[in-house]
Every structure is written in C-alpha cells, then in structure tokens.
C-alpha cells in the first residue's frame, strides 16, 4: 500500500477507537442509556474486512456495531446522536446503540439478537443472486452466534445456494462472558463451518489489519465470481467487558494485558514508520484531527432533541 493509504488506515482505526472512548464518557454522564457494547480492540477486523468492498456492497453486523458503522464511512455525529436518542441520529433516535442503520452507505444494520444478522445476510445474498448482480454481503458476528439455530440455518442455505456472503466471525473468546471452552463443543469456529456446511474457511489474526484485508479480499473476489460464500474466523479481543455494565471479572488482568500488547493501532503505526520513516508529528496531526471530529460529533448530538411522541409510529412501513 501507498503511504496515503496506510495513513488512512491509521486515521480510521483511531477514529473508531476514539469514538468508543467518547461513547463511554457520555454513557457515564448519563447521556446514553440502555445496553451499550464497545468495539475497542477489534478495529482491524472490521477495517481489514471492509477495505476491499465496493460502495454498492452490503454490510450487516452484530450489536457491537459502532465500529462497523464508522469504518464503513458513517457520520460520527449522526452515530453519536443516535446513541443519545436524538432525532438527528442516523435512525432518528429510534435505534440506539445496537441498531445503527444507514442505507446511503449500504450498512443495513446492527442486530441485537445474537445470530440475528445471519438470516438477513442470506436474504440479501438471495436478492443479489436473483437480480444477477456481482455485489457481495459482508456479515459480522461473534463466536457466541455460532451456537444459535438461525446461524446454522443461514450458513447451510448460503452454502447450498452458493450465495455471495462472506461470513466474518469475530472470535473474541468469550461471547457475552462465557469462554469458548465452556460453551462450544467444537472450539474451532472455522472447523464448525468447514465440515458442517462445506465452506472454504480461513483462520486469521484479527489484530492485524493486513492479514484481515488480504484474506477478505480473496473471499470477496470468490463471491463476485459466483463461487459462493466463505468463512473467516478472526481471532481478536475486546478490551472492555461485553457491555458498559460488565466489569469482565471472568478475565485476568494478565490476559487483557497480553492482548493489548497486540493492539492493531500501534502495530500499523510501527509498519508505517518502518516503511516510510514518517515522523511522529504526522501521526499527532491525525490524532488532533480525530479529536476535532469527535468534539464536533458530541456537539452535534448535544444539539439534537428526542422525537415528539406523535412521530414514534413513523417509518414502520415503506410504500
């Protein structure tokens, strides 16, 4: 990649990470309510997977969806306003943290039901196939989803009909709070998919942007060529608990520190400095730009208001 591309990778991951930090701050101030699941630590998974997509491709994901939305190109201000429950949010304040949605960037939702995004991805894949298009669907979900019935139905159908779906399993090892070893008879998510549904699979270091980008690019090309779905198991780690209300006492401090040593943002910075000898001042300038964007996002959210009750029943159906 060129230097400009790599600096964009750094900036986007910093933006997604910084957004989550601001969300945590606003949550603690009581401006964001309900469940709130942060993506901090997993940015390389989403950005690497999204990097080779076209604008007309579809993306669906789990309730840990702030990162997907931001890295897909969503407006941080509209995302923050949505978390505030304000009408200037991307879903007019009706979705909240777990249900960001923006058809302008073909991000068709975060879904709060574990595994619930998988049948949606199949439906999108069937629509693409029916219309004879070469678009693809990128579907993000966690390791916990692989024990849900809808997940297995979706993978089976996608494989059976050779649908253009790329399944990206973010295996952060704990689902909500129970380790894979205690919750899954088969600990390898890739092995589950390969042997049960005849899917080509890859296991990749999800903390490495380059590896995620490379393996997903191959899967995207395969899907566009009409060769069907692929499954990617991204080994990654969320730095915070399952949600803002989770103290994550089921993990040791040593384990968390081990994974933080593999943080994707310092790793990409080190690569850029090695390959292009970029001075710290350039990174500090991008960091400052991130802070300005997020300052404006919070101000935008604060300026909004909740929808009046008489408008709550709008947008239920489309003509």
N, C-alpha and C positions, 0 to 999 in steps of 0.2 A: 504494500500500500504506500501511497504518497504521504508525505508529511502532513498535508492538509487533512487527509482522510483520518490519519491517526490522531491528530489533534481534535478532530470532531468526535472520535470515539471517546477520548478522554473527557471532553466537554459534556457529552451526553450522559456518560455514566456519573459524572459529578452532579449534573443537573438532577438526575433521578435520585441519587443518594441524598442530595441536599433537600430535595422536595420532601422526602420521607422524614428528614430531621425537622423540617418546619411543621410537618403534619403532627409529629409527636409533641412539639411545643404547643401547638394550637389545641391539641387534644387535652393536654394537661391544664390548659387555661379554661377548658370547658366550652370551647367554641365548636368542637366536633364531638358528636355523640354517637352512641351505638358501637357496633363492632368496628375495629379498625386494624387491618393487617398490613404490616410494613414489609417492603421488599429489600431492605438494606442488606447487602452482601451478595445478592443474586443478579446484579445488573448485567454481568457479562453473558448470562444465559439468554436473557431477552434481547439484548442489543446484538449479540452474535447471531441469534436466530433470525432476527428481523432484518439484518443488514442487506441481504440479497433479495428481499421481497420487492415486488413492484407495488405501486400505489393502488392498483386495482385488485390486489390480492386481499384475502380476508384474514383477520386475526380474532381469535376468541381466547378467553383465559379464565383463570380462577378468580376468587375474591381478593387475592393479593395482586390487585390489578393496577395500582398507581404506576408501577414501573412500566408495564406494557403500554399503557396509555401515553405516558410521557415519551418513551423511547420510540413509539410509533409515530410521534410528531404531534401529539395532542397539546393543547394550550394549558400550561401550568396554572394560569389564572382561573380558567374555567374548571379545571380539576379541583383546585382548592375551594372555589365557590361551591362546587357540588358537595364537597365534604362538609362545608358549613351549612348545607341545606338551603342554599340561596338560589333564587330563580335565574341568576346569571351563570349558573353552573352548566356543565355540558349536558345535563339531563334535567335542567330547570330545578334542581334541588330535590328531585323525586327519587333518585337512585342512591345517592350517598356513596360511601367508601367502596362498597362491594359491587356496585353496579354502574361503573363508568361505561359510557357508550358514545360513539361518535361515528356516524355513517360517512362523514366527509373524509375520514382517513381510513375507512373500512375496518375500524375497530368495533366489532359487533358485540362487545360486552364482556364484562367480568361477571361471573356467575357464582352466587353464594352457596348453591347446592354442590356438595363435593361430587365431582364427576359430571355435574350437570352440563358442562360445556361440551362434552364429548358427543352426545347426540346432535347438538347444534352444529358442530363441525361436520358431522355426517350429512345433515340436511343441506348445508352449504355446498359440500362436495357433490352431492347428487344434483343440485341445481346447476353447478358448473358443468358437470358431465352432460346433463340434459340439454344445455344450451350450446354444447360443443365448444366451450372456451378452453383456454390454456391457463386459466387462473389457478391458484392453489389456496389452501386453507392451512394456516398455522394455528395449532391448538396447544395451549399451555395448560398443564395441570400438575398437581403434586403427587408424591408417592402414595399418599393416602387414598387418592382416587382409584388406584389400581385394585382396590378391594371392593369396589362398588359394582353393582349389577349393570347399571347403564353403561359404565365404562367398557365392560366386556362385550355387551351387545353392539356398541358403537365400533369397537375395533374389529369385531367379526364382520360386520356389514361393510366397513370400509375396505377390508381386505378382499372380501367376496366379490365386491363390485369394482375393485381397482379404482377407488376414489382418490382424488388428488389432495390428500390430507397428510400433513406432516405432524406427527404426534411428538410433542416435546414434554417429557416427564422431568419435572424439577425434583429430583430426589434429594431433599434436604434431611432425610433420615428419620424424621420424627412425625410426619403428618401433622396432627394437632399437638400431641405431646407424648405419643407412644412410639417407641423406636420400631424400626422396620423388623428387627429381630424378634420382637414380641407381637407383631401384628400381621406379619405376612409369612405364610408357609414357604413361599419362594421369595428369597430376599433380593434376587436379581430381577428388576423390573423389565430389563431387556429380554431375559430368558422367558419370562412370562409371555411377552408379546410374540417372540420369535416362534416358540414351539406351539403355543395355543392358536395363533392366528396367522402363521406363515408370513410374518413380516420381516423385511430386512431391518436389522437393528444396529445401533451404534451406542457404545458407552463412551462418554466424553467428560473431560474435566470442565465442569460448568463454571469454574472460576477463571477460565482462560478464554478471553474473547476470540482469539484467533482459531482455537480449536472448535469453538461453537460455530463460528462463521463458516469454517471450512466444511464441517460435517452437514450443516443445514443447507448450505449451497448445493451440495451433491443431492440431497434429498429433494430439494426444490426442482432441480433440473430433471430428476427422475419422474416427479409428479407431473411436470409440464409435458413430458414426453409420453404421457399416458400409461406409465408403468405402475401406477398405484401408490399406495401410502408407504411411509417409512416411519420408524420409531427411533427416537433419540432419548437415551437416558442420560441426563445431565447431572453429574454428581456435584452438589453445591451445598450451601449452608446459609441459613438466615441468621443474622446476628442477634436479632431481637426474638422475643417469645412469639408464639403463634399469633397473638393479638396484643393490643396495648394492655389488656388486663391479665396477661400471662407472664408471671415472673420467671418462667423457664427454669425452675429448680430441678428439673429432671436432667439437666445438662451440667457437667462440671465446668468450672472456670478454665481449667486446663484445656478442655476440648474446644471451648469457644476461642481461646487464645490461639490454639493450633490453627484453626480455620482462618482467623483474622490475619495470620501470617501469610495467607494465600490470597489476600484481598485483591480483587481484579483491578482496582484503580491504581494503586502503586505499581502493580505489575505492568500495566500498559504505559504508565509514565516512565518506568525504567527502560522499556523497549524503545520508546521514542527518544529518550536521551542517549541511548546506546547507538541507535541507527542514524540520528540526525543532529546529535550534540546540541539539543535545544536547551537554552538557559532557563533557570528557574523563573525568571521574570515573565516569560511567555505563559507558563503554567499559572503563575499568580494572576496574570491578566485575565485568563479564562475563569479562574476561581472567583475573581471580582465580578465578572460578567454574570456568573451563576448567581451570586448573591443579589445582584441588581434585579435579575429576572424574578427571583423568588420573593424579594421585597415587594415588587410590583404585583406578584401573584397574590400575596397576602392582602395587600391594599385593595386589589380588585374584589377579592372575596369579602372583605370587610364592608365594602361599599354596597353589596347586594342586600336583598331582603327576601324573606320567605314568600312563597306564593300565597295569595289570599285563598281561604278555604273554597271559594266558589270555582277556583281553577284546578282543583285537585283531580277532577274527573276528566280533564282534557287529556288528549294523547293516548287514550286507551285503545283506539282503533284507528286505522288509516283507510281513507277512501280508496 
